[in-house]
Amino acid sequence: MLFNSIQFVIFFFIVTVTYFSVPHKYRWFLLLASSCYFYMFFVPIYILILGFTIVIDYFAGIYLERAQGRQKKWFLIASLIANIGVLAVFKYYNFFNDNLTFLLHGAGFQNPIPYLSILLPVGLSFHTFQAMSYTIEVYRGNQVAERNFGIYSLYVMFYPQLVAGPIERPQNLLHQFYEKHSFEYPQVREGFKLILWGFFKKLVIADRLAIYVNAVYNNPHSHSGITLMVATVFFAIQIYCDFSGYSDIAIGAARVMGFKLMTNFNRPYFAQNISEFWKRWHISLSTWFKDYLYISLGGNKVSVPRWYFNLFIVFLISGFWHGANWTYIIWGALNGFYLIFAIFSKKFTNNLPGISRLKKFPKLNLGLQILVTFSLSCFAWIFFRANNVTDAFFIIKKIPTFKGPLFYENPSMLIFSLFGIAFLFAVEFKKEYLPESFSFFNNKNWLVRNLSYAFLIILILLIGVFDGGQFIYFQF
């Protein structure tokens, strides 16, 4: 069930009203049943896969809490193998098999291993990582094992963030299922405001930009350098609005019922360097890799070469997490290189404003830093969006030529796209640099605030794209 569908609107309304209507002791069951229905709306049979990992991790958590020494470690390993094994079969089996076929064919052999015609369960990487965080935290002694099987199942399956995050830690979410949440107007208003803003980013900006981006990136050889550059910038905005829009809707839907999910995006395109960008982009995943992989590898408490290796391998795996394709692996490797180079050249870049006299113009210096960071991100996004590595390198080669006319199907398409981008950055600029200034959406005046909401709804209805476009991160 897509968030940007009438089915979800009806589902959300029924579940929320029922949630506040039934006694507290039955609410967890309502949410679990609703989450099962929500997940089964995609491919019903895949609920069995989710159930398999839930059963494994539920008992693993209990045994991990009881076990000592090496036995405890083996229980954790068994849990991780079960989770990663499911992910490997459904997401990576055919990738490795295809590459094996390529290698064997080059050596004159045939690959006897069959290709699997299976669909990737929606949101598999997200709920797998959330389940893994639970067993790791129990293993580390930071979380008490959950005895209520239904509550644990709900932790993994909570419908707002089931298929695309945020990837929650058990310490933040599990205890909230035991707390009684009353209908409180301020939190309901805040939740609906997030939902509305998420719909605006998805329907008005992301899905409209997707029309242009898909037309160009699905046939890059027919387009000019300037068109490919515009499509690349548009994709950077599209993927941000698509994913952060989903996160806003998820966080808002949970907030209406009284649940607090972690912030997943914090205006990443205002980052002044790559390190800051990754502290603002997909925060729940970035912190997951930091907490459970980067630190486990030794973090920065090792030699400098090993530190660089730790950073690079984390980004490489992060790229592979996004998809079983060499384009994602290169994207991850490129971002790892960005960060390592930034650390290596930190002393020089810190002195650069003084050397170039930009220090006398702090706003200009700030703007240039943001522009450079955004440009580096856009370059990396080429690999993320391109259909294959060959297309990605063709696009990189073609963009600098700036040859040819700008592609557009009709002027209104570009006008509405640019309007949406301008509106987005005006709102985010205000939040980033002028948080205490006059606000429309958070205005204390009831009339001003509600007229602002009405204006946003009208924009969504007038220029939103209602073609049922799937969220990009559902495929991960």
C-alpha positions as a printed Julia matrix, in Angstrom:
476×3 Matrix{Float64}:
   0.0     0.0     0.0
   1.61    3.23   -1.15
   1.45    6.29    1.09
   0.47    8.37   -1.96
  -2.73    6.41   -2.59
  -6.36    6.83   -1.61
  -6.22    3.35   -0.06
  -3.62    4.55    2.44
  -5.62    7.67    3.32
  -8.63    5.48    4.13
  -6.46    2.92    5.95
  -4.73    5.6     8.03
  -8.02    7.24    8.98
  -9.65    3.95   10.06
  -6.62    2.72   12.0
  -6.07    6.05   13.78
  -9.7     6.52   14.79
  -9.91    2.91   15.97
  -6.61    3.26   17.85
  -7.95    6.07   20.01
 -11.31    4.32   20.4
 -10.21    0.94   21.78
  -8.85    0.34   25.32
  -5.09    0.73   25.7
  -4.48   -2.99   26.35
  -5.79   -3.9    22.87
  -3.99   -1.2    20.92
  -0.8    -3.16   20.26
  -2.87   -5.94   18.7
  -4.74   -3.44   16.51
  -1.46   -1.96   15.29
   0.06   -5.39   14.65
  -2.99   -6.6    12.7
  -3.07   -3.31   10.75
   0.65   -3.59    9.99
   0.19   -7.15    8.72
  -2.62   -5.99    6.44
  -0.5    -3.05    5.27
   2.44   -5.32    4.38
   0.28   -7.99    2.76
  -1.21   -5.34    0.47
   1.98   -5.69   -1.63
   2.75   -9.44   -1.97
   0.74  -11.35    0.68
   2.89  -14.51    0.7
   5.98  -12.53    1.74
   4.49  -12.07    5.21
   5.85  -15.59    5.84
   9.41  -14.39    5.23
   8.93  -11.56    7.68
   7.37  -13.99   10.15
  10.35  -16.35    9.83
  12.9   -13.68   10.79
  10.65  -12.36   13.57
  10.45  -15.81   15.18
  14.22  -16.34   14.86
  15.1   -12.96   16.38
  12.48  -13.14   19.12
  13.94  -16.37   20.53
  17.5   -15.22   19.77
  16.93  -12.18   21.99
  15.75  -14.33   24.91
  18.63  -16.81   24.57
  21.14  -13.99   24.13
  20.04  -12.52   27.44
  20.45  -15.85   29.23
  23.64  -17.04   27.56
  27.21  -16.35   28.61
  30.59  -16.35   26.91
  31.01  -18.02   23.53
  27.48  -19.41   23.6
  26.12  -15.86   23.63
  28.25  -14.99   20.61
  26.99  -18.04   18.7
  23.36  -17.09   19.31
  24.08  -13.64   17.86
  25.84  -15.14   14.85
  22.91  -17.49   14.23
  20.48  -14.57   14.31
  22.61  -12.48   11.97
  23.04  -15.37    9.54
  19.27  -15.89    9.41
  18.63  -12.22    8.67
  21.48  -11.69    6.25
  20.71  -15.06    4.64
  17.18  -13.98    3.74
  18.56  -10.69    2.41
  21.24  -12.52    0.42
  18.81  -14.92   -1.24
  16.16  -12.42   -2.25
  18.33   -9.39   -2.97
  21.83  -10.57   -3.91
  21.59  -14.16   -5.17
  20.95  -13.23   -8.8
  23.58  -10.47   -8.7
  26.33  -12.88   -7.66
  25.01  -15.54  -10.02
  25.04  -13.11  -12.97
  28.62  -12.08  -12.21
  29.65  -15.73  -11.86
  28.04  -16.46  -15.23
  30.03  -13.58  -16.77
  33.32  -14.87  -15.35
  32.7   -18.48  -16.34
  31.6   -17.44  -19.83
  34.84  -15.51  -20.23
  36.75  -18.68  -19.35
  34.71  -20.77  -21.74
  32.45  -22.47  -19.18
  28.72  -22.45  -18.5
  27.21  -21.63  -15.13
  25.18  -24.61  -13.83
  23.55  -22.56  -11.03
  19.99  -21.56  -11.98
  18.61  -18.04  -12.0
  15.84  -17.38   -9.47
  12.71  -15.64  -10.74
  11.67  -14.02   -7.47
  10.48  -10.57   -6.5
  12.33   -8.62   -3.85
  10.1    -8.29   -0.77
   9.28   -4.62   -0.32
  11.39   -2.88    2.31
  13.41   -6.03    3.05
  16.64   -4.17    3.81
  14.89   -1.82    6.23
  13.1    -4.27    8.5
  16.1    -6.64    8.34
  18.38   -3.92    9.69
  15.84   -2.96   12.33
  15.61   -6.59   13.5
  19.41   -6.88   13.55
  19.7    -3.76   15.69
  17.5    -5.46   18.3
  19.61   -8.61   18.63
  22.86   -6.62   18.62
  21.61   -4.31   21.38
  20.47   -7.3    23.48
  23.88   -8.91   22.91
  25.62   -5.73   24.04
  23.44   -5.5    27.14
  21.83   -2.23   26.1
  18.35   -3.7    25.66
  16.3    -6.14   27.72
  14.95   -9.02   25.63
  11.29   -8.54   24.79
   9.12  -11.35   26.19
   5.85  -10.35   24.54
   6.02  -11.92   21.07
   3.29   -9.62   19.76
   5.07   -6.47   20.93
   8.34   -7.63   19.41
   6.55   -8.41   16.14
   5.06   -4.92   16.18
   8.54   -3.43   16.72
   9.65   -5.0    13.42
   6.36   -4.44   11.56
   5.1    -1.05   12.78
   3.43    0.06    9.56
   4.51    3.74    9.31
   8.19    2.81    9.06
   7.97   -0.83    7.98
   9.01   -0.54    4.34
  11.37    2.47    4.21
  12.29    3.48    7.74
  13.37    5.33    9.73
  15.33    2.31   10.98
  14.57    2.49   14.68
  16.58    1.21   17.64
  14.73   -0.92   20.2
  15.57    1.55   22.99
  13.57    4.25   21.23
  10.55    2.32   19.99
   9.8    -0.81   22.03
   8.85    0.97   25.26
   6.46    3.26   23.36
   4.16    0.32   22.59
   3.55   -0.09   26.33
   2.81    3.58   26.93
  -0.73    4.9    26.81
  -1.1     7.63   24.2
  -3.99   10.01   24.57
  -5.49   12.1    21.79
  -3.6    15.4    22.11
  -4.35   18.16   19.64
  -0.8    19.63   19.49
   0.79   16.3    18.55
  -2.03   15.46   16.13
  -1.57   18.85   14.45
   2.2    18.36   14.29
   1.71   14.9    12.81
  -0.69   16.08   10.12
   1.63   18.97    9.29
   4.48   16.5     8.67
   2.19   14.29    6.58
   1.06   17.25    4.5
   4.63   18.45    3.92
   5.64   14.9     3.0
   2.85   14.69    0.42
   3.94   18.04   -1.03
   7.54   16.87   -1.42
   6.48   13.57   -2.97
   3.59   14.6    -5.23
   4.46   18.16   -6.23
   8.26   17.92   -6.4
   9.6    14.35   -6.56
   7.0    12.79   -8.87
   7.0    15.79  -11.2
  10.8    15.8   -11.43
  10.67   12.04  -12.01
   8.89   12.59  -15.34
  11.84   14.61  -16.64
  14.55   12.49  -15.02
  13.12    9.2   -16.3
  12.73   10.54  -19.83
  16.4    11.59  -19.89
  18.14    8.85  -17.88
  16.25    6.02  -19.57
  17.58    7.21  -22.93
  20.74    9.24  -22.21
  22.25    8.83  -25.7
  19.43   10.93  -27.18
  20.01   13.96  -24.97
  22.44   16.87  -24.85
  25.03   17.61  -22.2
  23.0    20.48  -20.75
  19.91   18.26  -20.56
  21.85   15.51  -18.77
  23.19   18.05  -16.3
  19.71   19.4   -15.56
  18.35   15.85  -15.19
  21.15   15.03  -12.75
  20.4    18.06  -10.57
  16.7    17.25  -10.8
  17.38   13.7    -9.66
  19.32   14.96   -6.64
  16.24   16.95   -5.63
  13.87   14.14   -6.64
  15.47   11.45   -4.51
  15.69   13.81   -1.54
  12.03   14.83   -1.77
  10.92   11.27   -2.5
  12.7     9.69    0.46
  12.42   12.53    2.96
   8.78   12.9     1.89
   8.18    9.26    2.81
   9.98    9.81    6.13
   7.86   12.87    6.9
   4.66   10.92    6.22
   5.89    7.97    8.32
   6.99   10.14   11.24
   3.81   12.22   10.99
   1.5     9.16   10.89
   3.2     7.77   13.99
   3.13   11.18   15.7
  -0.66   11.48   15.29
  -0.98    8.34   17.42
   1.56    9.6    19.94
   4.68    7.71   18.77
   7.97    9.52   18.27
  10.21    8.22   15.49
  13.72    9.51   14.92
  14.47   12.32   12.48
  15.73   10.86    9.2
  16.71   13.97    7.21
  18.0    17.35    8.3
  18.24   19.57    5.2
  21.26   17.7     3.75
  21.77   20.0     0.78
  22.76   22.78    3.14
  25.75   20.73    4.32
  29.09   22.48    4.02
  31.14   19.3     3.51
  30.66   15.59    2.78
  31.03   14.56    6.41
  28.24   16.93    7.41
  26.13   15.73    4.47
  26.15   12.19    5.83
  25.15   13.42    9.25
  22.07   15.0     7.65
  21.13   12.39    5.0
  19.26    9.16    5.87
  20.33    9.58    9.47
  18.82    6.3    10.69
  20.92    4.29    8.19
  24.09    6.38    8.61
  23.99    5.95   12.38
  23.17    2.24   11.97
  26.36    1.69    9.97
  28.3     3.82   12.43
  27.0     2.0    15.53
  27.12   -1.57   14.26
  29.8    -1.73   11.55
  32.15    1.25   11.71
  32.7     1.07   15.48
  32.93   -2.73   15.35
  35.75   -2.39   12.82
  37.58   -0.08   15.21
  36.24    3.28   14.06
  38.92    5.97   14.23
  40.69    4.41   17.23
  43.13    2.63   14.93
  46.04    3.56   12.68
  45.34    6.13    9.99
  45.47    3.63    7.08
  43.1     1.29    8.97
  40.83    4.25    9.75
  40.62    5.07    6.05
  39.92    1.41    5.29
  37.11    1.34    7.88
  35.47    4.39    6.34
  35.79    3.06    2.81
  34.44   -0.41    3.59
  31.44    1.07    5.42
  30.51    3.21    2.42
  31.16    0.32    0.04
  28.76   -1.91    1.99
  26.3     0.97    2.27
  26.28    1.21   -1.52
  25.72   -2.54   -1.82
  22.91   -2.31    0.76
  21.06    0.03   -1.6
  20.99   -2.43   -4.45
  22.52   -5.47   -6.13
  24.1    -3.53   -8.97
  27.6    -2.26   -9.69
  26.22    1.27  -10.01
  25.33    1.29   -6.3
  28.69   -0.19   -5.34
  30.53    2.53   -7.29
  28.24    5.15   -5.7
  29.17    3.9    -2.24
  32.88    3.7    -3.08
  32.83    7.23   -4.51
  31.27    8.64   -1.36
  33.83    6.75    0.71
  36.59    8.32   -1.37
  35.04   11.77   -0.9
  35.1    11.41    2.88
  38.63   10.0     3.05
  39.96   12.74    0.77
  38.17   15.37    2.88
  39.88   14.07    6.03
  43.24   13.82    4.28
  43.03   17.39    2.95
  41.33   18.9     6.01
  44.31   21.05    6.99
  44.58   22.53    3.51
  40.84   23.15    3.11
  40.68   24.81    6.54
  43.42   27.22    5.48
  42.0    27.78    1.98
  39.59   30.61    2.95
  42.5    32.55    4.41
  44.77   31.9     1.45
  42.08   32.85   -1.08
  40.87   35.78    1.09
  37.38   34.28    1.14
  37.57   34.61    4.91
  36.69   38.26    4.43
  33.45   37.2     2.76
  31.97   34.56    5.1
  28.6    34.31    3.33
  30.26   33.83   -0.05
  32.59   31.24    1.48
  29.62   29.43    3.02
  27.75   29.45   -0.28
  30.76   28.04   -2.15
  31.2    25.25    0.4
  27.54   24.27    0.07
  27.76   24.44   -3.74
  30.86   22.23   -3.87
  29.27   19.66   -1.54
  26.06   19.64   -3.56
  28.02   19.26   -6.81
  29.97   16.31   -5.45
  26.71   14.69   -4.33
  25.17   15.25   -7.77
  28.15   13.64   -9.45
  27.79   10.56   -7.23
  24.02   10.45   -7.86
  24.77    9.81  -11.55
  25.85    6.27  -10.67
  22.91    5.84   -8.31
  20.35    6.73  -10.99
  21.96    5.42  -14.17
  20.54    2.13  -15.46
  24.02    0.66  -15.76
  27.69    1.57  -15.44
  28.07    2.17  -19.18
  25.28    4.76  -19.15
  26.78    6.42  -16.08
  30.18    6.95  -17.73
  28.52    8.14  -20.94
  26.58   10.76  -18.96
  29.74   11.87  -17.13
  31.53   12.22  -20.47
  28.65   14.06  -22.16
  27.75   16.63  -19.47
  30.92   18.79  -19.76
  30.26   19.37  -23.46
  27.11   21.42  -22.72
  26.17   20.81  -26.35
  22.64   20.68  -27.68
  19.28   22.17  -26.72
  17.57   21.76  -23.39
  14.97   19.01  -23.54
  11.44   19.71  -22.35
   8.11   18.26  -23.4
   6.18   21.41  -22.57
   7.03   24.66  -20.78
   4.61   24.04  -17.91
   6.5    20.89  -16.91
   9.71   22.82  -16.28
   7.89   25.79  -14.75
   6.07   23.64  -12.18
   9.26   21.7   -11.46
  11.28   24.87  -10.85
   8.45   26.33   -8.75
   8.44   23.25   -6.53
  12.21   23.36   -6.09
  12.14   27.09   -5.29
   9.34   26.58   -2.75
  11.24   23.72   -1.11
  14.49   25.63   -0.75
  12.72   28.77    0.47
  11.13   26.75    3.29
  14.35   24.91    4.12
  16.47   28.07    3.94
  14.14   29.68    6.45
  14.41   26.66    8.78
  18.19   26.5     8.41
  19.14   30.14    8.81
  16.06   32.05   10.0
  14.31   29.71   12.48
  13.04   32.55   14.65
  11.67   34.68   11.82
   8.05   34.99   10.76
   6.46   31.62   10.03
   3.33   30.72    8.1
   3.0    27.05    8.98
   3.93   27.45   12.66
   2.31   30.83   13.16
   0.6    31.38   16.5
  -2.32   32.98   14.72
  -4.9    30.27   14.01
  -6.11   31.9    10.78
  -2.64   32.42    9.29
  -1.58   28.89   10.17
  -4.65   27.2     8.71
  -4.69   29.35    5.59
  -1.1    28.2     5.03
  -2.15   24.57    5.34
  -5.03   25.2     2.92
  -2.65   26.84    0.45
  -0.36   23.79    0.58
  -3.3    21.43    0.03
  -4.45   23.49   -2.97
  -0.93   23.33   -4.48
  -0.87   19.56   -4.01
  -4.26   19.15   -5.69
  -3.49   21.55   -8.54
   0.05   20.59   -9.56
   0.67   17.3    -7.78
   1.26   14.17   -9.85
  -1.28   11.5    -8.94
  -0.06    8.55  -10.98
   0.66    6.28   -8.04
   4.43    6.57   -8.43
   6.24    4.2    -6.06
   8.7     5.6    -3.55
  12.27    5.09   -4.76
  13.48    3.45   -1.55
  10.76    0.78   -1.59
  13.02   -1.2    -3.92
  15.7    -1.41   -1.25
